[in-house]
Amino acid sequence: MSQILHLPPARGAVDADDFKALFRHHPAGVAVVTLRGHGGPVGFTATSVISVSAEPPVLAFSVAATSSSRPALEEAGTVVVNFLAEDQRDVAARFATSGIDRFAAGDWHPLPTGEPVLEGATAWVRGRIEERVPVGDSLLLTARAVRVGHGHRREPLVYVNRGYHRLGEHSRLT
Amino acid sequence: MSQILHLPPARGAVDADDFKALFRHHPAGVAVVTLRGHGGPVGFTATSVISVSAEPPVLAFSVAATSSSRPALEEAGTVVVNFLAEDQRDVAARFATSGIDRFAAGDWHPLPTGEPVLEGATAWVRGRIEERVPVGDSLLLTARAVRVGHGHRREPLVYVNRGYHRLGEHSRLT
């Protein structure tokens, strides 16, 4: 006869909800990663973009298994990371929404190499994907920067605790 | 007879200074990564800590070749990531300063497993290092969370453009 045992989490285990809560309070700049997919442009909002090395110039970001962009990312050779400005909350939300055409608004143009660049971003960088490290069902990717572009100089968009923030003199610690 | 040629950067090359400037304007929460070294506690300020996967709970961060913590990180099996609060600018600066005893202030205690936990952090997570990905001279590491701790609830510290910022209602976009 079987018996259902309600065991405590294994020693050394951290609950997924606890882990998410931890990072929910860790602020991050907001980017949209775009690429050229087989069926058209692909893109998703990412708060996980970091610089890994300046020489050579390499960045990293992660993507969840559940992301609709994941299949395209598995095949793409290059991506563009668009760094969002404080007036682009709507863009951040749109590129995090499922089941819509995220590019329908038309506020982008393709590079000669096909990757979309979003209008209004503070800056963007085109990168050649170098490493794909599977982490559970997620993927950690590194990309070597091959081209950089700049938009109008504006304050960056920050995301923390499910809300957007604007940095500037009002937030500076002096 | 040899001749020195002043060539333009190779097509597809991004200058290290341009790349650094790009990420200087990308905001990030501030953490101090600590570990148990052979000669005592080791730690360094990191603005590159990201969540990669919640299930299993895995984070990532990078460390430069020039970091004095690099040798200890090559050997360590575990680290603690301490998330800094808005009143810990001095801690962030101290753990980014070379040639000093970063732990002399005594504002920390060791876990039973030896890694230092900093007093006053908003939260911390102990992680078992899983992957070490060499990227140029830098190292990209992943760590699986095995224990989480919480401090007093305070606003997080944010770093951008060589300055520290505090988030709160004053910075929130509504």
HADDOCK unambig.tbl for C-alpha pairs under 7 A between the chains (distance, minus, plus):
assign (segid A and resid 12 and name CA) (segid B and resid 146 and name CA) 4.45 0.50 0.50
assign (segid A and resid 12 and name CA) (segid B and resid 147 and name CA) 6.10 0.50 0.50
assign (segid A and resid 13 and name CA) (segid B and resid 146 and name CA) 5.07 0.50 0.50
assign (segid A and resid 13 and name CA) (segid B and resid 147 and name CA) 6.79 0.50 0.50
assign (segid A and resid 14 and name CA) (segid B and resid 57 and name CA) 6.84 0.50 0.50
assign (segid A and resid 14 and name CA) (segid B and resid 145 and name CA) 6.17 0.50 0.50
assign (segid A and resid 14 and name CA) (segid B and resid 146 and name CA) 5.41 0.50 0.50
assign (segid A and resid 14 and name CA) (segid B and resid 147 and name CA) 5.87 0.50 0.50
assign (segid A and resid 16 and name CA) (segid B and resid 54 and name CA) 5.05 0.50 0.50
assign (segid A and resid 16 and name CA) (segid B and resid 55 and name CA) 5.56 0.50 0.50
assign (segid A and resid 16 and name CA) (segid B and resid 57 and name CA) 6.13 0.50 0.50
assign (segid A and resid 19 and name CA) (segid B and resid 54 and name CA) 6.26 0.50 0.50
assign (segid A and resid 19 and name CA) (segid B and resid 57 and name CA) 6.26 0.50 0.50
assign (segid A and resid 20 and name CA) (segid B and resid 54 and name CA) 6.34 0.50 0.50
assign (segid A and resid 23 and name CA) (segid B and resid 51 and name CA) 6.66 0.50 0.50
assign (segid A and resid 26 and name CA) (segid B and resid 29 and name CA) 5.60 0.50 0.50
assign (segid A and resid 26 and name CA) (segid B and resid 156 and name CA) 6.87 0.50 0.50
assign (segid A and resid 27 and name CA) (segid B and resid 28 and name CA) 5.91 0.50 0.50
assign (segid A and resid 27 and name CA) (segid B and resid 29 and name CA) 4.74 0.50 0.50
assign (segid A and resid 27 and name CA) (segid B and resid 158 and name CA) 6.84 0.50 0.50
assign (segid A and resid 28 and name CA) (segid B and resid 27 and name CA) 5.91 0.50 0.50
assign (segid A and resid 28 and name CA) (segid B and resid 28 and name CA) 4.65 0.50 0.50
assign (segid A and resid 28 and name CA) (segid B and resid 29 and name CA) 5.98 0.50 0.50
assign (segid A and resid 29 and name CA) (segid B and resid 26 and name CA) 5.61 0.50 0.50
assign (segid A and resid 29 and name CA) (segid B and resid 27 and name CA) 4.75 0.50 0.50
assign (segid A and resid 29 and name CA) (segid B and resid 28 and name CA) 5.98 0.50 0.50
assign (segid A and resid 48 and name CA) (segid B and resid 50 and name CA) 5.48 0.50 0.50
assign (segid A and resid 50 and name CA) (segid B and resid 48 and name CA) 5.48 0.50 0.50
assign (segid A and resid 51 and name CA) (segid B and resid 23 and name CA) 6.65 0.50 0.50
assign (segid A and resid 52 and name CA) (segid B and resid 62 and name CA) 5.57 0.50 0.50
assign (segid A and resid 52 and name CA) (segid B and resid 138 and name CA) 6.62 0.50 0.50
assign (segid A and resid 52 and name CA) (segid B and resid 140 and name CA) 6.69 0.50 0.50
assign (segid A and resid 53 and name CA) (segid B and resid 64 and name CA) 6.93 0.50 0.50
assign (segid A and resid 53 and name CA) (segid B and resid 135 and name CA) 6.70 0.50 0.50
assign (segid A and resid 53 and name CA) (segid B and resid 136 and name CA) 6.69 0.50 0.50
assign (segid A and resid 53 and name CA) (segid B and resid 138 and name CA) 5.71 0.50 0.50
assign (segid A and resid 54 and name CA) (segid B and resid 16 and name CA) 5.05 0.50 0.50
assign (segid A and resid 54 and name CA) (segid B and resid 19 and name CA) 6.27 0.50 0.50
assign (segid A and resid 54 and name CA) (segid B and resid 20 and name CA) 6.34 0.50 0.50
assign (segid A and resid 55 and name CA) (segid B and resid 16 and name CA) 5.57 0.50 0.50
assign (segid A and resid 55 and name CA) (segid B and resid 136 and name CA) 6.89 0.50 0.50
assign (segid A and resid 56 and name CA) (segid B and resid 136 and name CA) 5.99 0.50 0.50
assign (segid A and resid 57 and name CA) (segid B and resid 14 and name CA) 6.83 0.50 0.50
assign (segid A and resid 57 and name CA) (segid B and resid 16 and name CA) 6.11 0.50 0.50
assign (segid A and resid 57 and name CA) (segid B and resid 19 and name CA) 6.26 0.50 0.50
assign (segid A and resid 62 and name CA) (segid B and resid 52 and name CA) 5.57 0.50 0.50
assign (segid A and resid 64 and name CA) (segid B and resid 53 and name CA) 6.94 0.50 0.50
assign (segid A and resid 135 and name CA) (segid B and resid 53 and name CA) 6.69 0.50 0.50
assign (segid A and resid 136 and name CA) (segid B and resid 53 and name CA) 6.69 0.50 0.50
assign (segid A and resid 136 and name CA) (segid B and resid 55 and name CA) 6.89 0.50 0.50
assign (segid A and resid 136 and name CA) (segid B and resid 56 and name CA) 5.99 0.50 0.50
assign (segid A and resid 138 and name CA) (segid B and resid 52 and name CA) 6.62 0.50 0.50
assign (segid A and resid 138 and name CA) (segid B and resid 53 and name CA) 5.71 0.50 0.50
assign (segid A and resid 140 and name CA) (segid B and resid 52 and name CA) 6.69 0.50 0.50
assign (segid A and resid 145 and name CA) (segid B and resid 14 and name CA) 6.16 0.50 0.50
assign (segid A and resid 146 and name CA) (segid B and resid 12 and name CA) 4.42 0.50 0.50
assign (segid A and resid 146 and name CA) (segid B and resid 13 and name CA) 5.08 0.50 0.50
assign (segid A and resid 146 and name CA) (segid B and resid 14 and name CA) 5.43 0.50 0.50
assign (segid A and resid 147 and name CA) (segid B and resid 12 and name CA) 6.08 0.50 0.50
assign (segid A and resid 147 and name CA) (segid B and resid 13 and name CA) 6.78 0.50 0.50
assign (segid A and resid 147 and name CA) (segid B and resid 14 and name CA) 5.88 0.50 0.50
assign (segid A and resid 156 and name CA) (segid B and resid 26 and name CA) 6.88 0.50 0.50
assign (segid A and resid 158 and name CA) (segid B and resid 27 and name CA) 6.84 0.50 0.50
assign (segid A and resid 164 and name CA) (segid B and resid 172 and name CA) 6.03 0.50 0.50
assign (segid A and resid 164 and name CA) (segid B and resid 173 and name CA) 5.59 0.50 0.50
assign (segid A and resid 165 and name CA) (segid B and resid 171 and name CA) 5.26 0.50 0.50
assign (segid A and resid 165 and name CA) (segid B and resid 172 and name CA) 4.36 0.50 0.50
assign (segid A and resid 165 and name CA) (segid B and resid 173 and name CA) 5.19 0.50 0.50
assign (segid A and resid 166 and name CA) (segid B and resid 171 and name CA) 5.37 0.50 0.50
assign (segid A and resid 166 and name CA) (segid B and resid 172 and name CA) 6.41 0.50 0.50
assign (segid A and resid 166 and name CA) (segid B and resid 173 and name CA) 6.49 0.50 0.50
assign (segid A and resid 167 and name CA) (segid B and resid 171 and name CA) 6.45 0.50 0.50
assign (segid A and resid 171 and name CA) (segid B and resid 165 and name CA) 5.25 0.50 0.50
assign (segid A and resid 171 and name CA) (segid B and resid 166 and name CA) 5.36 0.50 0.50
assign (segid A and resid 171 and name CA) (segid B and resid 167 and name CA) 6.45 0.50 0.50
assign (segid A and resid 171 and name CA) (segid B and resid 171 and name CA) 6.23 0.50 0.50
assign (segid A and resid 172 and name CA) (segid B and resid 164 and name CA) 6.02 0.50 0.50
assign (segid A and resid 172 and name CA) (segid B and resid 165 and name CA) 4.36 0.50 0.50
assign (segid A and resid 172 and name CA) (segid B and resid 166 and name CA) 6.41 0.50 0.50
assign (segid A and resid 173 and name CA) (segid B and resid 164 and name CA) 5.59 0.50 0.50
assign (segid A and resid 173 and name CA) (segid B and resid 165 and name CA) 5.19 0.50 0.50
assign (segid A and resid 173 and name CA) (segid B and resid 166 and name CA) 6.49 0.50 0.50
